[in-house]
Amino acid sequence: MLQAAIVGLGWWGRTLVQAVQGKSQEIRFIAGATGRRARAEDFTREAGLDLVDRYEDLLADPGIEAVVLATPHLDHEAQVIAAARAGKHVFVEKPFALEKASAERAVAAARESGIVLGLGHNRRFHPNMGILRERVRTGSLGTILHCEGTMTSPSGLFLKQDSWRTDPHQSPAGGMAGLGIHMVDGMIDVIGPVSNVCCQSVHRAVPSGAQDTTSILLRFENGVTGFVSCMTATAPFYRFTVYGTKGIAEITTPSLDHFNLYPAPQAHPSTDPTRRPVERHYAPAVDTVRLELEAFAEAIRGGTPFPITPAEMAHGSAVFEAVTRSSAECSWVSVP
């Protein structure tokens, strides 16, 4: 079983621990580090973790094989490089980095040290995403025309103004870091590399004054077009849709548990009114956080490689960089 340490014990750091602690045969957390010890002591005691104050103490511990980073985005590069030099495998919460060059430096350090990198895009691991991916790659949807993704949350309504998640340097382009990057990663996975983006991001309602309503047009290298929208001041929702000449595949609901395939007519409706039935799949109660952490552990054991490649991690960061620049310039921007 992989012996891991959690770095950052806020809401999401605790979610990562709770997903596997006492439940998984692949990975367990044995230690944690946070800058806010008083807030984490009860949780770490209940979870059976040794709590330390410094990241460096975790890296120096020979009993820790991997670190999981649930830390501010701008800290990721330095933390990955330090872990690589210490010979620790690293799982990074999304976004991997906010700029391409930063991501490439972290990836290079991991490659040189021979460690495994994991990235927290848990939605890739949902079985419905696997069905959609297979339908695109086998050609059953025909020629892919367009892809759309919407992800929303009320989280911005409750964040304090001094939270790092409302800092435009840590979280530029509104909900892109918390929500939109998931949709972009899904599109990189299913459609391919992104070539250009155009983003608008505005503030409408959240008390902190941060941008809360973001929409992005995308062009992919293979000619497909795309659209991403993310909002942090409304009800939680998720929709990921791929449009092809042979049908439309869609994943919906906040937990991704509904998959629908709407087939296109095989002949012109005026000559062949036969309608193929809608294909539906329902997959409730899938813990995608546990699945992603177990996939990370398996990759370290030498099993199936982690499904998000280092090249995709760097490309996702490059797309984020272009989105941030486009949001500021209100123009189309090429992905570096």
N, C-alpha and C positions, 0 to 999 in steps of 0.2 A: 504494500500500500504506500502510495506517495505521501511523504511527510512535507506539509506545506505551511507557510506563514502568510497571514493576511496583513497587508499594509494599508491602513486607512479603515477606521471602524465606525464610519457614519452609517446612514441607512443602507446604502448598497453594499458596503463591506460586510455588514451583518447578514444581509440577504445571501451573499455568496457563501458565508460560513454555514448558515442554516440549511442551505440547499443540500449539503453533503454530510455535515457532521452527524455521526451516528447512523447514517443512512446508506453511505456508499462503501463498497468494498475496494474502490480504486484510489481514493484520496481522502485525507483527513487533515485538518488544521491543528497544529500543535502549538503555535505561537502567533502573536500579533504585535503590531506597533502602531501607535497613533500619537498625534500631537496633543490630544485631549484625553489624558489618562483618566481623569475623574469621571468622564462620561462613559468610559468603556470598561471600567473595572468590574461592574456587576455582570455585564454580558460575557466578558472573557472568562470570568470565574465559572459561570454556569455552563459555558461551552467547553471548559477544560483547556483553555489556552494559557500559556505563559505570556504575560504582557510586559513588553519592554518599551522604552521611550525613544530608542533610536533605530532607524533603519539599518545602520551599520552593525548593530548588535545582532540582528537577524542574519545578515550576510556572513558574519563571523562564526555562526553556530554550525558545526559540522553535521548536526542532526537534521538540519533543514535542507531539503533537496530543491525546493521551488518556492518562489514568492509570487503572491497574487496582489496586483496593484489596483486598489480602489482609491486612487489619489487624484488630486487636481491634474488636469490635462497637461499643463505646461511642465509638470514634474516628470513626466513619463520618460523622456529621452535620457536624462541623467540617471534615473533609477534603473532603467533597463541596462544601460552601459555598466553601471556599478555592479548589478547582479551578474551580468555576463562575465565581468572580470573576476568575480568571486566564484564562478562556476555554478551558479544557481539558475535553474530554468525559470522562465518568467511568463506569467499570464497577465495581460494588461487589459484593464477595462477600457472600453471605447470612449472617445476616439483614441486610436493608437498615438497619433501626434496631430498637431494642427497645421503642420507644413511638411512638404515633401522632403526637404533637406534634413529636417529633424528626424523624420521616420527612417530615412536611409542611413543616418549615422547609427541609430539604434539597431537596425537590421544588420548592419555591417559588424557591429560589436558582437551580436548574437552569433552570426555566422563564423566569425573568427574564433570564438570561444567554444563553438560546437554545442551550444545550448538550444533547447526547444523554446520557441515563442508561441504563445497562445493569445487570442484576442477575443474580447467579450461581446461578440455578436451572437447572442444566444438564439436569436430567431432563425438562424441558419439550420439549427438542429431540430426544428419542429418537423414531424413527419409530413405535414401538409406542404411545407416548403420543399421537401424532398420530392413529393408528387409533382409539384409545379416545375421544379428543375428538370425532372425526367421528361415531362411533356414538351418542354422547350427543346431540350437537347436531342430528343429522338425525332423531332420534326412533326409531332402529332398536332401541333398548333399551326402548322404551315409556316409561311413567311412571317416572321415577327415584325409588326409594324410599330408598336408603341408599348411603353410600360409606365404605370402610374403607381405611386405609393403615398398614402396619407397616414400619419401617426399623430395622435393628439393626447393631451394629458392636462389635468388641472394643476400640475405641480407648481407652475409659476405663480399661482394665486396665493401660495402659502410660503414661498421662499422669502427670507428676510433680506433687506437691502444689502446687508454686509456679507451675505453668503457668497462664497467663491463661484458658485454656479450662476450668479447674476453678473459677475464681472465680465465685461465685454472682451477683455484680453483672454480670459480662460474659456469663455463660451460665446464666441462671436456668431453673428448671423442667427440670433434668436434661439430657437429650439433645435438648431442643427446638431449641436454636440450631444444633447440628451436624446433626441428623437430622430431627426432627419438622417443622421449618419447611418442608422440601422437600415433605412430605406435605400440609401445609396449603396451600402454593402450588399444588400439583397440584389440590387440591379447589377452590380459588378459580377456577382456570382452567377446570375441567371442570364444576363444579356452580354456583359463583357466590359472592356475598358471604356471610360468616358473621355470624350475629346474636348467638349466645350460646355459651359454652364452660363446661365443668366439668372440672378437671384434678386428678389426684393424681400426685405425684412423690416417690419415696422412694430411699433408699440401700440397696443390698443387698450389693454386693461390691467395688466399685472401691477400690483402696488409698488414693486421695486423700480419700475420705470424701464426694465429691460425689454428688449424686443420679444414679442410673444407670438407673432404671426408671420410665418416665413413660407415663401413659395419659390420653387426652383425649376427652370426648364433645363433639360439636358439633351445633348447629342452624343451618341455613342460612335465609336470608331467604325462599327459595322453598318452604320446608317440608320439604326433604330433611334427613335426619339423617346423622350421621357419627361415625366413631371413628378416632383416631390413637393408635398406640403406638410408642414408640421406646426402645431399650435400648442402653447403651454397654458392656455386659459379657458379650456372647455372640457367637456366630458371625455373620458378615455375612449379611444377608438383606434382601429388598425385596419387598413385595407391595402392589399398589394395585388395589382391586376396586370396581366399580360395580354395584349391584343394580337391575335394572329389571323391569317387568312382562313384558317380552318376552325377557329373558335376563340373564345375568351376564357382564360383561367383566372380565378380570383380567390384570394384568401381574405377572410374577414373576421371581425370581432376582436376585442383587445387581446385575447389569448390565442389567436390564430387557429381556433379549433374548427372553423368551417372552411371547406374548400369546395368551390363550385366550378364546373366546366360547362360553358354554354357553347354547344357546337354550332358552327355555321352550316347553312343548307348545303347539301352535296350538289344540288342543281338549282337553277333559278326557280324561286317559289311558284311562278306562274305555270311551270311545266312539271314540277315535282313538289307537291305541297307536303310531302312526308317530313315530319319533324323528328329529329333525333332527340332522345330525352336528355335533360340536364343531368350531368353526373355530379353526385354529391358525396363528400367524405366528411366525417365528423370524428375528431380526435380530441376528446376532453382530457383535462388534468394531466398535461404533459409538462414535466418540470425541465424546461430547456436550460435553465441555469445549471442544474445538476448534470445534464447531458454534456454541456460544453466543458465543464471542469473534468468530467470523466474522460472526454476525448483528449484533453490536454494530458492527463495522466497516462493514457494509452500511448500517445505519441512519445512520451518520455521513455516508456518501457520498450520502445522499438516496434510498436504495433502500427496501426493505421496512422499515417501522418496527419497532423492537425489540418482540418479541411480549408482553413484560411491560410493561404501561402504568404510568406514574407513579402513577395512582390505585390500581392493584393493589399496587404497592410499598408505598404508604402503608397500604392496608388490611391487607396481610400483617403490617405492624408493629403495627397496632391489634389484630389477633388475638393476636400474641405478647404484647402488653401485657396483654390480658385473660387469657391462659393463665397468665402469671406471677402475676397477682393471684389467680386462682382456685386456683392451687397453694398459695399462702400461706393463703388463707381457707377452702379445702376447700368451695367453694360454686359455684353457677352464677353466672357473671358476664356482663354484656352487653358486647359489643364496642363500644368508643367510636367 
